[in-house]
Amino acid sequence: MRPSIQDNIITLQGAFVEAMSDEELFAFCQANADLYIERNADQTLFLMPPPTALDSGSLDSEVNCQVRVWNKRTQLGHVLSSSTGFILPNGAMRSPNTAWVANAVWEKLTFAERQRFGRFCPEFVVEVKSPSDSLPTLQLKMEEWRANGAQLGWLLVPETETIYVYRAGAEGCETVLGFDTDLPADPVLPGFALDLRELGALLR
């Protein structure tokens, strides 16, 4: 196992990490719950301190709240927080700030499967950039979400009040400037639009 440290992120590589099964990865994450852990498709592990920036944490909570309010009204699926891990078809393990899974997918899961990381890609994901995050790295992560099955993904960048929108079947992304409007999620989340004004108010 070969560790390296860059920008407060510990990278683990080597035969031990590469041989780690999904079940062993789950146990490793549970034993180190104070760390934010993800895995690349090449099996490299990244260990990061949990986000501490107030702005990004506040926006993360607001986005999750708005999606939950919509979902409670529509009862169309399940809203999951940033502590939820998903093992994607390419073998990577990711944890978005907010994820939404439709009932049609959720109801196929057994009780035992719900006690582990989801072995699928959620239809809708949101990532909120923290000050310590690299924007190019997050943009690559959003491309990975889409390539592995996400139908809609939003990358929120608080410091510039910019949203990058990733849609299944599209090339690149759309860019929305300013937290001063509604951001619709149709047709993936029917009738839902994120009130960006609420997010802007949290930054002022």
Secondary structure, 3 states (H helix, E strand, C coil): CEEEEECCEEEEECHHHHCCCHHHHHHHHHHCCCCEEEECCCCCEEEECCCCCHHHHHHHHHHHHHHHHHHHHHCCEEEECCCCCEECCCCCEECCCEEEEEHHHHCCCCCCHHHCCECCCCCEEEEECCCCCCHHHHHHHHHHHHHCCCCEEEEEEHHHCEEEEEECCCCCCEEEECCCCEEECCCCCCCCEEEHHHHHHHCC
